[in-house]
């Protein structure tokens, strides 16, 4: 009796120890990767700074980490950096919401009609082949030089990718499950909301992740064409004045914004997936 009763306890202890070992190994791997990533950045920046100070790297052409840091500090203290980041972030987020989310909704709705989706396919492909830089000047002419034109450029950058990925996800819905719901007299609306949308959600989220970079690039391109503020405007001013430190400071801001937007999309993805599992 004692040996039998102790078997569940032994099994539970073994399972607990295996889980603890797994989490310890996962945490160790995560911290190792983080340490190596930080070390690589420190080595690159340190070698760059030493190369400039020793004269082996041309400071006029490549600037230096210390000069870039000085530009960031100066522009932060003057308030210019906060204004530039805010303008670009608003343009990116609003355009992303219109283009990526709107495109995802349109792509899902195309599930309702295969005829309309086939009819629209060549036009969607043609629009997707147009570079953002090509439509940016026209957008400035049509919508002016204010924020609206940049939002339109960002939305244009995102809409095709989100539309195509969400449509593919909707069309990959299991036909057996669709037939099962139809056997219970479920309408197309019920099938769409109860089955198609949840089935395509991973595709929709993948389109959103892809569009983060496109959205930010669209905002920067719009600011290149015509603007009086924004990170793209900052980079443009630096390049026109041969200020490599200003250009690199703008690039640093773009990378930091990209990391923040990626983190935001990842957070939204976790929320949606956790809600979908309930």
LUMVO-447933 format. One record per residue: residue in one letter; z, x, y of N, C-alpha, C in turn. Coordinates in steps of 0.05 Angstrom, whole numbers, plus 5000, padded with zeros to 4 digits. Last residue first. Layout:
REM LUMVO-447933
aZXYZXYZXY;...
REM end
This chain:
REM LUMVO-447933
x450148005629452247805627451147545616;x445748325638447048335611449148125608;x444448245690442648135670443848135642;x448448515717448448225719446648105697;x446949035704449548935695449648635696;x441949045729442049075700444748975689;x443448995783441648795771441848805740;x446749445790447849175795446148965781;x443249865779445649825762446749545766;x439649785821438749765794441149715775;x442749905865441749635862440849585833;x443650445855445950265856444949975852;x438450645859439850665833442250475832;x437550545913435950395893437250415865;x441250905935441450615940439950455920;x439351395916442051305908442351005912;x434551405944434551395914437251305904;x436451435996434951195988434851175957;x438951945994440551706000439051445991;x434552275984436752265965438452015969;x431652176031430452106005432652085984;x434952396069434452106069433352016043;x434552936054437152796052436852496053;x429053026064430153056037432852906034;x428952936120427352766102428452786073;x432253356137433053076141431552886123;x429053786123431653756111432653466114;x424753696157424253676128426953646114;x427253796206426253526200425753486171;x428254346199430554166203429653876197;x422954526198424554536174427054366176;x421554416252420054296230421754296205;x425254746279425354456283423954306260;x423555246262426355156256426654856259;x418455286282418755256253421655166246;x415355106333418255136328418755086298;x410455036356410855266339413755316334;x409754556381410954766397411455026381;x407854236340406154276364407154496382;x412254246305409754386297407954426321;x416153946334416654226326414054376319;x413553456339414153616363414653906356;x413353306285410953346300411353506325;x418753256272417153466259414653526274;x420052826306421453086309419853306296;x416852426284416352516312417652786317;x419352376235416652466236415852566264;x424352176252424252446240421352556240;x424251856318423951856288423752146278;x420151716376422751776362422251766332;x415451556394417051706413419751776401;x408951566362411751486364413051656385;x403451586323404351506349407251426348;x402551916276400351806292401151736320;x407652046256405752256264403652156282;x409651556244410851696267409051926275;x406551446199406351276222407451406247;x408551846165405751846173405351676198;x413851676158413351926171410451946181;x412951186131414351186157413751446172;x410451366084409051186102410351186130;x414651666061412151806070410651626090;x418151246049418951446069416551606079;x414950966011415950836036416651046057;x414151335970411851235985412751106012;x419551395951418151615964415751525981;x420250865932422150985952420751215967;x416850705892416150645920418050765941;x419250815844416850965852416250935881;x423350435844423950725844421650885854;x420249965841421950015865422650315867;x417950025790416350015814417850075839;x422649985759421150235759419250245782;x423949455770425749665780424349935780;x419749205743420149165772421849385784;x420749365691418249445704418549415734;x425649105682425449405680422949505694;x424048565687425748685707425748995706;x421148265652419648455669421448615688;x424847935629423448125612422048335629;x426647615673428447815660427048015643;x421547345682422747515702424847705690;x420647065632418747265643420047455663;x425346735623424346935604422647155617;x426946395664428846455643427946685624;x422546345699425146445709427146525687;x418346195663418046415683420746525691;x420245765635419546005620419346245639;x420945405678423245495662422645755647;x415645355694417645455712420045555697;x413245125649412445395657414445515677;x418444795609416144805627415545095635;x420044695540420644835566418144845583;x419944465490418944315513419744435540;x421144805450423344645460422644485485;x416445065446417044885424419444705431;x416845405489414945175491415544975469;x420345785468421245605490419345365493;x416845995429419345875422420445695443;x412746215460412145985443414745845433;x415746625484414546415501413946165484;x416946925439419146795454418046575472;x411847095426413346925407415646785420;x410347415468409047155465410546975445;x414547785509414047725481412747445478;x411248045567413347865556412547785527;x407548325592408548435567410748275555;x406548095640404548045618405448155592;x410748295670410648005664408747955641;x409248835674411748755660411748465652;x404548795703404448895676406948825660;x406848595751404948435736404748525707;x409949035767411248775760409448595745;x405849415776407949465756409349205748;x402749175816401549235790403749275769;x406449105859404948885849403848935820;x408249625869410149425860408649185847;x403349865886404849975863406749765852;x401949555931400249565907401749655882;x406149625970405549355958403949375932;x407250105995408850025972407749795956;x404050196039404450416020405750325994;x404649726067402049786055402350006034;x409849816087409349596068406749636053;x408750246122410650286099410150066078;x405449996158404450226143406150266118;x408849606179406449516165405349746148;x412649936203413449756181411049666165;x409550156243410550326222411450166198;x408549706275406249846262407250026240;x413749566293412249386275409949526261;x415649946329416549956302414849786283;x409950086372412750036367413350036336;x404650116384406050366378408950336372;x400449596356401849746377403249986367;x397449346317400249256320401749416342;x392249566320392649276316395449186324;x392950116327391349966346391949666344;x396050246283397150296310395650136330;x392450116243394949966245396249996272;x388650496250387950216255390450056259;x391550966236390550936263389850646270;x392850836180394950866201393850836229;x389050836142389450586155391450606178;x388951376125386451256135386950996150;x393951496107393151626131390551506143;x394051226059395651116081394651236107;x387751136025390051306033391451186058;x385950645980385750716008388150896015;x386650455929385250705932385150805961;x388949945933390650165925389350445928;x384449645946386449685967388249925959;x381849665896380549775920382549835942;x385549405863384849685858383549815882;x385348895887387849045887387349345882;x380048765875380848785903383548945905;x380048745819378448955833379248985862;x384048305811384348585801382648785815;x383147775824384247955845384348245836;x381247565776379647545800380547745821;x385547635743383047775737381247785761;x389247295769389847585766387347745760;x386646805763387046915790387647215789;x386846755707384246755721384546875749;x392146745694390646975685387946995700;x397346515728394546465726393046725718;x402746665726402046385724399046335719;x403047195737403247115709402446825705;x403247255791400547265779400647195749;x408647295802407347025804404547025793;x409447845797410647655777409247385778;x406748015842405848105815406947925794;x409747785883406947705879405947785851;x414548065876414447775873411647675868;x412848585887413948515860413848215856;x411348545940409348605920410348535892;x416448445964414348245965412148295944;x418848935951419948695940417848465941;x415149295977415949325949417049075937;x414149066030412049156012412949155983;x419148906052416748736054414748806033;x422649326039423349046032420848866032;x419849756063420349746034420949466024;x420149616117417549626104417849616073;x425749666122424449406127421749396114;x426650206108427949996093426549726097;x423350496145423050526116424250286101;x425350336195422450296188422050306158;x430650516189430050226192427150166185;x429851076184431150926162430550626165;x427551216233425951246208427151086185;x431851076267429250956271427650976245;x436051406248436351116248433650976250;x434051916256434651826229434751526228;x433751926313431351966296431751856268;x439151836328437051646336434551676318;x441452296306442352026297440251816304;x438852696335438552676306439352406296;x440552616388437752576381437352546351;x445752726400445152456392442252406384;x447453236410446153096432445552806425;x449553366360451353346383450153206406;x444853376330446953186323448853146347;x442053786353440953516355442953306347;x445554216339444954156367443853866370;x445554196283448054166298447454076327;x440054296272441354046263443953996279;x439454806295437954576306439254316297;x442955106263443455076292441954846304;x440255066214442954946217443654906246;x435855376226435455086219438154936222;x438255866232436955746255436455446250;x440355946180442155936203440855806227;x435555976149437555756145439455726169;x429856116190432056206173433955976170;x422656186198425356126209427456236191;x417556326184419156196164421956116174;x414956546229413456386210415256216192;x419056826255417356636270415856446252;x421257156217422856936226421256736242;x418557426160417957366188419457126198;x422557826119421357566123420957516152;x424758326127422758296106421358026107;x428958356163426258396173424058376152;x434058236150433158506144430358566154;x434257696163435957886178435058176173;x430657486125430057466154431657666170;x433257606077430557696082429857696111;x438057326083438157616082435357736087;x436056796081437456896105437457196105;x433756796028432156736052433456846077;x438256885997436057075997434257046021;x441256416010442256686016440156896017;x437856015991438456026019439556306028;x437756165936435256145951435856165981;x443256145923441756395919439156385936;x444455605933445855825948444256085946;x441055355896440755305924442055525941;x443255555848440455605854439955565884;x448455345850448055635850445255705858;x447454795847448654905871448155205873;x445454795794443854695816444854805843;x449854985765447355135765445555055788;x453554565774454154845782451555005784;x450854135750451554135779452054415789;x450754305697448254265712448754265742;x456254315687454654555684452054535700;x457653775693458753975712457154245711;x454653565650454153475677455153675698;x456953825606454153865612453553785641;x462153625610461753915612458853965619;x461253085601462253175627461853475631;x459453105548457752995569458653085597;x463953325523461453475522459553375544;x467652915532468153185542465653345543;x465152495506465452475535466052755547;x465452685453462852625465463052625496;x470952735445469252975443466652925457;x472352195450473452385469471752645469;x469751995405468951905431469952105453;x472552265365469652315367468652225395;x477652055372477252345376474252405380;x476651525358477651595385477151885391;x475151575305473251465324474051535353;x479951775284477451935282475451835302;x483451355294483951615306481451785306;x481050955263481250925292481651185306;x481851185212479151135222479151105252;x487451195209485951445208483151415219;x488350645212489450815232487951085233;x485850445165484850365192485750555214;x489150735126486350785129485250695156;x494350575120493850795139490950855143;x494250195082494850105109494350325129;x493250495036491250295045491750225074;x497950795031495350935035493250745046;x501750385025501850555048499250695054;x500050174976500050005000500050175025;
REM end
